[in-house]
Amino acid sequence: MYDDEDVFRIGEGPSGERAAMKASRLVNLMLLLQNRDRMTARQIAAELEVSIRTVHRDVDALAQAGVPIYAERGAVGGIRLMDGYRTRLTGLTLDEADSLFLTGMPGPAGELGLGEVVAAAQLKVLAALPDHLRQRADRLRHRFLLDPGGWFQEPVQLPWLTALAEAVWNQRGIRMTYQRWGKTDNIVTRDLDPLGVVLKAGVWYLMAAPDGAPRMYRVSKILDLVVDDRVFTYPPGFDLASAWAQCAREFEARIYTATMTVRISDVGLERIQAFLSPFQVSAIRSAIPVIDDDGWGTVDVPVESIDHALWDVLKMAPHMEVLSPLELRQRVAETANTLAERHR
């Protein structure tokens, strides 16, 4: 009878660290095959970031340890576990056990209608852990809290989020009434195939691709939602994380359509993260400002508009000076004079 703990003894020898790395890799190899049924050596090598030769050696090591693993040749072949085989791994490390209780995020899970499910799953995992890990995990739950929402924000009512999540999971088409931002005809109706939901800085977004290109919709802007009986086919190759990253980049590019050139002090450079957007901070830091004799740096900063840029500069005063565009420089001077007169 194969004992899962044998996996953690494979490769033990003079180099304990190397043996631990191999044991971890063997465990990951088994979990990959359990979750994906059949994989080629090349696919496994890419997932584990090792050579194909290492994959074959690991497969041999598992087979020698009694794991029912085998390789099939041919165009549809690959490496797989015997049908029905499931491992009961008990070799969680301290960090792995800790991480299980930092990923539940009861707030977002509750918004998705999964609060009770997450709580039940955590209880089951706790019951299965060894005593020392169970005590550590329980202490962790009482001493660390993840709150993904922003400051000074009232909780947003999301009456359609649970139904939307179910539609995503069950691949059901939806018809939604949506309030677009910044449009004259701002209320529209859309028939969509919901491909995923994303939580970004405490805000939920729906991902869809109505015209083949990924688009994001803010869930709080959904005015009405109907889930229909139509089952759609999930697009082959669609990756939610990649689609979200693409939408985020395109959104930032659409928002930050202008540029201002500024001088900024060394103190200002230390404070940009507190007063400017992450997109602007990233642009400033990647540009590497040119420092003059006064210790101030000159750099181009992306902005949404002259009005938005004015507030950006005022928030950074007195550590930022506008060089261009001239209209913005004049607006800053006029606003400063008005403030001085008002507070004289």
TAMO-V166255 format. One record per residue. PSI is psi in whole degrees, 0 to 359 (none if undefined). NEAR is the number of other ideal C-beta (glycine too) atoms within 10 Angstrom. Layout:
BEGIN
psi	near
PSI	NEAR
PSI	NEAR
END
This chain:
BEGIN
psi	near
132	3
131	13
125	12
330	16
340	11
329	13
324	24
356	19
350	11
130	15
3	18
143	13
207	7
325	6
94	11
323	10
318	7
322	12
321	16
321	14
319	12
318	20
318	18
321	16
321	18
319	21
314	18
324	14
315	26
318	21
322	12
314	17
328	22
322	14
336	8
0	13
299	11
133	14
149	19
161	14
324	18
318	11
317	16
317	23
320	18
319	13
317	14
356	17
49	8
178	15
160	11
325	14
320	10
321	17
313	23
321	15
320	13
321	25
317	20
320	11
318	19
318	23
318	13
333	10
356	16
5	13
129	22
74	13
141	20
164	11
140	14
133	10
167	7
175	6
327	4
20	7
191	11
184	18
135	22
166	18
157	20
140	9
132	7
353	6
129	14
133	8
149	15
84	8
131	14
11	13
40	12
137	18
170	11
315	11
322	7
317	11
319	19
317	17
331	13
332	17
11	18
4	13
354	10
322	18
78	17
329	15
298	17
321	19
320	17
322	14
329	20
358	22
18	13
14	17
312	16
325	10
315	12
316	17
317	14
319	11
319	14
321	18
319	10
320	9
319	16
317	17
332	8
347	12
151	17
160	11
314	7
326	10
325	20
317	15
320	12
315	15
321	21
320	14
322	12
318	15
329	14
349	8
350	7
137	10
134	10
118	11
99	10
352	12
162	14
168	9
155	6
37	4
129	9
143	6
131	9
131	14
128	8
75	15
342	13
359	21
315	21
314	14
323	16
317	24
320	20
322	14
320	24
313	21
320	12
2	11
50	14
137	18
156	16
156	23
122	14
147	24
124	14
139	19
105	13
152	14
137	7
23	5
147	9
317	5
70	6
354	11
120	11
163	12
133	10
136	15
119	13
157	19
107	19
121	24
344	19
164	20
145	22
136	17
116	16
113	12
42	8
3	15
132	16
139	22
146	19
137	27
132	20
171	21
71	14
330	12
22	7
343	6
137	11
139	22
152	18
145	20
132	21
123	16
326	24
345	15
1	16
120	22
331	13
148	11
132	19
124	13
121	17
180	12
355	6
126	12
121	10
159	16
125	7
132	11
127	13
132	5
358	6
127	13
118	12
315	14
317	9
319	11
320	21
315	17
319	12
314	14
320	17
317	15
317	11
323	14
314	13
322	16
324	11
326	9
312	14
83	18
354	10
173	14
141	14
144	24
127	15
159	27
139	19
136	21
170	17
326	13
319	11
320	22
329	19
339	10
358	15
327	21
333	13
335	9
344	18
165	21
157	18
325	10
317	18
319	21
316	16
319	13
319	18
315	22
327	13
337	8
337	13
88	9
144	19
119	10
131	14
186	10
335	5
358	9
8	9
147	20
145	19
131	15
152	21
134	15
127	26
140	20
160	25
318	17
175	12
318	14
314	11
319	15
324	24
314	19
325	13
316	22
318	24
324	15
331	14
354	21
142	14
31	9
10	20
137	24
130	18
130	22
322	14
157	12
159	16
321	9
318	12
318	23
318	17
320	12
320	18
315	19
315	11
316	11
319	15
319	14
318	10
317	10
320	12
316	9
318	8
330	7
10	6
none	5
END
